[in-house]
Amino acid sequence: MSRHLDIEALRALVGIVDLGGFSAAAQHLGRTQSAVSLQLKRLEETLGQTLLRRAQGRVDGVTAEGAALLAYARQILRLNDEAYAAVARDDAVGSLRLGLPEELMESVFPAAMSAFRAAYPRLRLNVLADTSATLRRALADGQLDLALVKDCGPEAAAEGDVLWQEALVWMAGEAYRDSAPAPDERGLPLALFGENCAFRLAATAALARAGLPWMLQYTGSSVTGLRHAIACGLGLTALPHSLLAPGLVVVEACGGQALPALPAARLLALFAPGGVSAPCRRLADWMGEAMVARSGAPGGTRRIG
């Protein structure tokens, strides 16, 4: 009796769970939704187990058996990709131009860069760290091959591949959780990234819809600097939950004033037109995997909060 697990079916399972559904997984894997559905069905039939929970036709997490298999699937896929990169001949030369938000350079980029260098030793990587708006323009102007951009729209973006999605939350310094100044005539004190940051735009738009004025007490481009500003009580900020650090806490009100709900934060991979190269695709995947590792989320939701 064959006990072989189809590695592409395992890749489909990981994609479905990480991206929250069959449609997004199919787009990410470059297959049709029906093909991904069939792969998952055959995998369940092979194991004699239901792997996904479904509610009203949508994926609602994994079963206990699915969670167990998911952990193995990640190890199998990682070893498969490492073995291929270590043994297979890859003659890719030249350069690959990557754009990404600056806050990913510290916690996410190093792991992806290590995997990229091992797989493509002759391919030079040129990196531009800037705001998502600037990266979109650079991609449109033909200056990038791959752009990783932040998106905080009310609905999932139709463009690109969703590498990560999680809750955008209000944060304050832990020492100032109960003593943050109440909004006065000048407005709610905030510490934010620069003007074109998607997180800043989402936060200020939410405050505008709620009719809450705000004032800027700190602005910068570094996650480390922003965290220090919040920890020192300069104001509140809005960041993805995975960026919560010691000395910071999630808050839902400030000075007795309820704070408005925030949209989800997504990291999208946008590719230059004309076809996606294997190095581009793999680099985007490695960045997504590094996001999972950064958050410490269980293998598979890529949706937290």
ZIKACOR-V258662 format. One line per field, one symbol per residue. ss: DSSP state (@ for helix, = for strand, . for the rest). Layout:
ss->???
This chain:
ss->......@@@@@@@@@@@@@..@@@@@@@@...@@@@@@@@@@@@@@@....====..=====.@@@@@@@@@@@@@@@@@@@@@@@@......=======...@@@@.@@@@@@@@@@@...=======..@@@@@@@@@.....======.........=============@@@.......=..======.....@@@@@@@@@@@@....======...@@@@@@@@@....=====@@@....===..==..==.....========......@@@@@@@@@@@@@@@@@@..........
